[in-house]
Amino acid sequence: MDRVNRINPFAKRESHTKTSVLTYKILTLVTWLLSVVVSFYYTLHSPDDGVWSRRKIWKQNDHYHTAFRMNHIIASVYWVILFVLQGGYIAHLFSGNVERVNSACAVGSHFILNNLFHFAFVMLFVRSLFGWAELFIVLNFINLSSLYFRHNAYARFIHWPVVSGPLAWTFVAIYWNGAIMVPHAHSLVARIFGNIFIWSILVYGLFFIIIYKDYTMGLNLSILSAAIGVSQFFVQTIALQWIFAFTIMAVLFVATVVIAVPAARGRNRGIDAERAPLLPDN
């Protein structure tokens, strides 16, 4: 068992060798750049290859008027901020603080896998291979869920960009891409199902806010709910989806503030700040 743990890249470790730290630095930086470059490239350009319809990321989004269609401005801002925060996380791998380096390495394998899954998803999504794209979203959801439940007590510089930010997006993206994937995505039946499934965002967000007091998940999901709500309002004003989306956004935002404000004021100082994602870093 010890030998398995030594070779298992996802095993929890308190410390890392110089070789493993160097490996994490290289693979994390390379895969993150791959994820960033492909995201920005296909935001601006359509693919030149493929047998199915080929469109930019947000052209695909706008082409299908599903119940989970997003406002591309809000969603793009979400991703730009997330990439910037991830850059800050990567900088900690090069820190002179051993504890911060070990903490950053502890989630490195999951983050590297997340970058590869995101890369695969984008490459498939822009080529209209939505079924295969959905597979990689689900696989990444499993990867990030495992990361969350095994490593949910790290400081915010790790938790937000590596854990909660990608996980919130991946959860919503399952519905976003899935709604495009299903036949007759514009039909009344599909929109009714959309009216039902959108409430899972609220349930999912409240789970993390109540059980883990994780305001980062609440804020992430409220922003993505806003992206859905704004888009749905302009697509179909006389409809329920945008009302539901804004209601979910408001509830999650209020719940987030209720948790975040006491944490910011230091009322929860009984919890080690370096091991609680909802508290400021030391």
C-alpha positions in Angstrom: 0.0 0.0 0.0 2.8 2.4 0.8 4.4 1.7 -2.6 1.0 2.5 -4.3 0.7 5.7 -2.4 4.2 6.7 -3.4 3.5 6.3 -7.1 -0.1 7.6 -6.9 0.0 11.3 -8.0 -3.4 11.9 -6.3 -2.4 10.6 -2.9 -2.4 13.1 -0.1 1.1 14.1 1.0 2.4 16.5 3.6 5.7 17.1 1.8 7.2 16.7 -1.6 10.7 16.0 -3.0 12.6 18.5 -5.1 12.0 16.3 -8.1 8.3 16.1 -7.6 8.1 19.9 -7.0 10.0 20.5 -10.2 7.6 18.1 -12.1 4.6 20.0 -10.7 6.0 23.3 -11.7 6.6 22.2 -15.3 3.4 20.3 -15.8 1.2 22.8 -14.1 2.6 25.7 -16.0 2.5 23.9 -19.4 -1.1 22.6 -19.0 -2.3 25.9 -17.7 -0.9 27.8 -20.6 -2.4 25.2 -22.9 -5.8 25.7 -21.3 -5.5 29.5 -21.4 -4.2 29.7 -25.0 -6.9 27.4 -26.4 -9.6 29.2 -24.5 -8.6 32.6 -25.8 -7.8 31.4 -29.3 -11.3 29.8 -29.8 -13.0 32.8 -28.2 -11.6 34.8 -31.2 -11.3 32.2 -33.9 -13.3 29.3 -35.4 -11.5 26.0 -36.0 -10.5 25.2 -39.5 -10.9 21.5 -39.3 -13.7 19.0 -38.5 -16.7 17.6 -40.3 -19.4 19.2 -38.2 -20.3 22.8 -37.7 -17.3 24.8 -36.5 -17.8 28.0 -34.5 -16.1 30.1 -31.9 -16.9 29.2 -28.2 -19.5 32.0 -27.8 -20.9 31.6 -31.3 -21.8 28.1 -30.4 -23.4 29.4 -27.2 -25.4 32.0 -29.2 -26.4 29.6 -32.0 -28.4 27.4 -29.7 -31.1 29.1 -27.8 -31.3 26.6 -24.9 -32.5 27.1 -21.4 -28.9 27.3 -20.2 -27.5 29.7 -22.8 -25.2 32.2 -21.1 -24.3 35.9 -21.5 -20.9 35.7 -23.1 -19.6 38.9 -21.4 -20.3 37.8 -17.9 -19.0 34.3 -18.6 -15.9 35.6 -20.2 -15.2 37.9 -17.3 -15.6 35.0 -15.0 -13.0 33.0 -16.9 -10.5 35.9 -17.2 -10.6 36.4 -13.5 -10.3 32.7 -12.9 -7.2 32.4 -15.1 -5.6 35.4 -13.4 -6.2 33.8 -10.0 -4.8 30.5 -11.3 -1.7 32.4 -12.3 -1.4 33.5 -8.7 -1.7 29.9 -7.6 1.1 28.9 -10.0 3.3 31.6 -8.6 3.1 29.9 -5.2 4.7 26.8 -6.7 7.8 29.0 -7.1 7.5 30.5 -3.6 10.4 30.4 -1.1 7.9 29.4 1.5 8.1 25.6 1.8 4.6 25.3 3.4 3.0 27.2 0.5 4.9 25.1 -2.0 3.7 21.9 -0.4 0.1 23.1 -0.2 0.2 24.1 -3.9 1.7 20.7 -4.9 -0.9 18.8 -2.9 -3.6 19.8 -5.4 -1.3 19.9 -8.4 -2.3 16.6 -10.0 -6.0 17.4 -10.0 -5.3 20.9 -11.4 -3.1 19.5 -14.2 -5.9 17.0 -15.0 -8.5 19.8 -14.9 -6.4 21.8 -17.5 -6.2 18.8 -19.8 -9.9 18.1 -19.5 -10.7 21.7 -20.2 -8.5 21.7 -23.2 -10.2 18.6 -24.6 -13.6 20.1 -23.9 -12.9 23.3 -25.8 -11.4 21.4 -28.7 -14.5 19.3 -29.0 -17.1 21.9 -28.2 -16.1 24.4 -31.0 -16.2 21.4 -33.4 -19.8 20.6 -32.4 -18.8 17.2 -30.9 -21.1 17.9 -27.9 -21.5 14.3 -26.8 -17.7 13.8 -26.5 -17.4 17.3 -24.9 -20.0 16.3 -22.3 -18.0 13.2 -21.5 -14.9 15.3 -20.6 -17.0 17.7 -18.6 -18.4 14.8 -16.5 -14.9 13.4 -16.1 -13.7 16.7 -14.9 -16.6 17.1 -12.6 -15.6 13.8 -11.0 -12.0 14.9 -10.8 -12.8 18.3 -9.2 -15.4 16.8 -6.9 -12.8 14.4 -5.6 -10.4 17.4 -5.2 -13.0 19.3 -3.3 -13.9 16.7 -0.8 -10.3 15.6 -0.2 -8.7 19.1 -0.2 -11.4 21.6 0.9 -9.5 23.2 3.8 -6.6 24.9 2.0 -6.2 28.7 2.0 -8.1 30.8 -0.6 -5.1 31.3 -2.9 -5.5 27.6 -3.6 -9.2 26.9 -3.0 -10.7 29.6 -5.2 -8.7 29.3 -8.4 -8.0 25.6 -8.3 -11.0 24.0 -6.5 -14.2 26.1 -6.3 -13.9 28.2 -9.4 -13.4 25.3 -11.9 -15.9 23.1 -10.0 -18.7 25.7 -10.1 -18.1 26.2 -13.8 -18.0 22.5 -14.6 -21.2 21.9 -12.7 -23.1 24.5 -14.7 -21.3 23.5 -18.0 -22.8 20.0 -17.6 -26.2 21.6 -18.2 -24.9 24.3 -20.6 -23.3 21.8 -23.0 -25.9 19.1 -22.2 -28.8 21.3 -23.3 -27.1 21.8 -26.6 -26.3 18.1 -27.0 -29.9 16.8 -26.6 -32.1 16.6 -29.7 -34.7 19.5 -30.2 -32.9 21.8 -27.8 -35.3 24.6 -28.7 -38.4 22.6 -28.0 -41.0 23.4 -25.2 -40.2 20.1 -23.5 -36.5 20.9 -23.4 -37.2 24.3 -21.8 -39.5 22.8 -19.2 -36.8 20.4 -18.2 -34.5 23.4 -18.1 -36.9 25.2 -15.8 -36.6 22.2 -13.4 -32.9 21.5 -13.6 -31.8 25.1 -13.1 -32.9 24.8 -9.5 -30.1 22.2 -8.9 -27.7 25.2 -9.1 -29.3 26.6 -6.0 -29.3 23.3 -4.2 -25.7 22.7 -5.1 -24.6 26.1 -4.0 -26.5 26.0 -0.7 -25.0 22.6 0.0 -21.5 24.1 0.0 -22.5 27.3 1.8 -24.3 25.5 4.6 -22.2 22.4 5.1 -18.7 23.9 4.3 -19.4 27.6 4.8 -17.8 28.1 1.5 -18.7 31.5 0.2 -16.5 31.1 -2.8 -18.8 28.5 -4.3 -21.8 30.6 -3.5 -20.3 33.6 -5.3 -19.1 31.6 -8.3 -22.5 30.0 -8.8 -24.3 33.3 -8.4 -22.2 34.9 -11.1 -22.9 32.0 -13.5 -26.6 32.1 -12.6 -26.5 35.8 -13.6 -24.9 34.9 -16.9 -27.8 32.5 -17.6 -30.4 35.0 -16.4 -29.2 37.9 -18.5 -29.0 35.7 -21.7 -32.4 34.2 -21.1 -34.0 37.6 -20.5 -32.8 38.9 -23.9 -33.7 35.6 -25.7 -37.2 35.2 -24.3 -38.5 38.0 -22.0 -41.9 36.3 -21.4 -40.6 33.2 -19.8 -39.7 31.6 -16.5 -36.0 30.7 -17.0 -34.6 34.2 -16.5 -36.8 34.8 -13.4 -35.6 31.5 -11.9 -32.0 32.3 -12.8 -32.1 35.7 -11.1 -33.9 34.3 -8.1 -31.1 31.7 -7.7 -28.5 34.4 -8.2 -30.0 36.5 -5.5 -30.5 33.7 -2.9 -26.9 32.5 -3.4 -25.5 36.0 -3.2 -27.3 36.8 0.0 -26.2 33.5 1.5 -22.7 34.2 0.4 -22.7 37.6 2.1 -24.1 36.1 5.3 -21.2 33.7 5.4 -18.5 36.0 4.0 -19.0 39.1 6.1 -18.5 37.5 9.5 -15.4 35.7 8.1 -14.0 38.9 6.9 -14.5 40.5 10.3 -12.6 37.7 11.9 -15.5 36.2 13.9 -14.4 32.7 12.9 -10.8 33.0 14.0 -11.1 29.8 15.8 -10.5 28.1 12.5 -6.9 28.1 11.2 -6.9 30.8 8.4 -4.5 28.8 6.3 -6.8 25.8 6.3 -10.2 27.5 5.7 -11.1 28.7 2.2 -13.6 31.2 3.5 -11.1 33.1 5.7 -8.5 35.7 4.5 -5.0 34.4 4.0 -2.5 35.0 6.7 
